[in-house]
Every structure is written in C-alpha cells, then in structure tokens.
Amino acid sequence: MEMNHFVKSHGLGNEYVVLDSESVGFPLNESNIKKICNVHFGIGSDGILLKVPSRNADFGLNIFNPDGSEAEKSGNGLRIFSKYLFDYKWSKGNNFTVETKGGIVRASVIESIKDRARVIKIDMGKALFESTVIPVNCSKPECIDEPLSVGDAQFAINCVSVGNPHCVILREKLDSDEIKKYGPQIENNKMFPHRINVQFAKVLNDSEVEILIWERGAGFTLASGSSSCAVASVLYKKGLIQSTAAVHMLGGTLKISIDKLWNLQMTGEVKQIAEGVLSADLLEELG
C-alpha cells in the first residue's frame, strides 16, 4: 500500500476516513485527527478508522472521533472498515473478525458488486444493561426509565452498552432542533463518567422505529450503527418492538436483529466516496 494512502467511505451518510497504521507517515495525535476530519482544512470526516495489527482477531481497528477522542465501537465504522478490507483484498474471503476497543466482532459481506462490498452484516456483540458496565451513575442495577433533568427539560432515560455507552429517550415527535440543543448537555452530564451517545426514538410499529442521533465526540449525526443497536435493544427490552426491526435514520435504514441472549446483528449498505494519497501540503501541516 502506498504511503499515506486513504479511503473515504460512508455508511448511510456517516462518513469515515480509513488509514493503515503501516503506511501512515505522521503521528495520529489529537491535533492531526482534528485537522484531517475538518472539512475546510482536511479531508472532512465523521472520524478516522485506523487498521492496526491484532493478536486476537483477523484484523485490528482503532476508531477516532473528529474531536480526537477514541471510540470503543462504531457500527457504521465497522461496515466501512469491512468494505475496505474486502475491496482492497486484505481479507481472504467474505467472513472475518475485527478487534475493537469494545470487543471482537464478526463481519460478513453478504452482497458485492464487481468484487466490491455493498451490503455487510456485523455481529455487534451483546447488549448490556448493567449500570456499572455502561457505565452510568445510577443507584439502580439497570438505568431504565430514570429521570434526568437537563437545563429546562426533563427526560426519562434508558441506558445500554453495545460496546460503547448509549442513552435512549423515547419521544412522541422527533425534532432535530431538540436533540441538537439537549444532546451535548446529556452527552456531558455528570451522570455519565465516560460521556454518552444520545438517541431520541419514536416507535412507528412493532418492527420499525425512527431515531435522531447525537454522537459522543462527533455531534449531530445522520446515521449510526451502534446507536441503532442501542435503540433496538432498549425498545425490545421494553416490549415495544419485535426481535428484528428496521431502524430509520436521516441517512437511511439499518436492520437490527436481537437473539434471546441479547446478541446483536446489524445489516446495511456502505459505499466508497473517494481514495487517494494525502498531499505534501497537508502532510507538512501534520508534521
């Protein structure tokens, strides 16, 4: 692979830049992550996916948010990374494992066109509701329908970990302005020691739900795989949806399935936007 080669892809409008640690010729520190993700001074991205070696899986993945922080897991990021591994012949077949900070997942390319992955299924691991595991500062073993005061608003929150922490709030009507106002306040609330991803969710029927997303470290986001898994898990636990449901987001739809042991599967499209080599001018800025 050529030095400083990059690929940019999106999963339902949630875009990531993919880099290979063996061909990165600059430090991938907080400052440089911010520069690369900046739409004016860099490539522009919702985050960076860095291919790294793994002793426990076929491939390793480090996931960086545009603010320079590191994420444990990303559903869209995993689908994008899996497409990269398949399209650029890193993987030997349609099925492989990826190690993230949030655990090891299995990826399956279930639809490809001209040897380029189009639809990918990810085994996302288990939904975990224990307050101490998520983590959330809650006096109860599980943080379900717990009250939270944020500014001038009151919410009933439902928390779950799907490898990273999520706060799901049911709404009768979804309003982008509402989640943009309260999302950052909830994300950084002292109730969540590692901050948290936020979703406002509206149940359409027992097999469909619509959501809005405020992503930890990234902000208002068109789509999120882990957010879709989190919402489906909470709604299934509350008896509001079936074990398989379509989660509709502004960027598109993902299919989420949950088994009796709370194992999660996520299926959806992913598409490449561009590939290239970082320019000498940008590399000078990155040191």
Buried (B, 14 or more C-beta within 10 A) or exposed (E): EEEBBBBBBBBBBBBBBBBBEEBBEBEBEEEBBBBBBEEEEBBBBBBBBBBEEBEEBBBBBBBBBBBBBBBBBBBBBBBBBBBBBBBBEBBEEBBBBBBBBBBBBBBBBEEBEEEEBBBBBBBBBBBBBBBEEBBBEBEEEBBBEBEBEBEEEEBEBBBBBBBBBBBBBBBEEBEEEBBEBBBBBBBEBEBBEEBBBBBBBBBEEEEBBBBBBBBBBBBBBBBBBBBBBBBBBBBBBBEBBBEBBBBBBBBBBBBBBBEEEBEBBBBBBBBBBEBEEBEEEBBEBBE
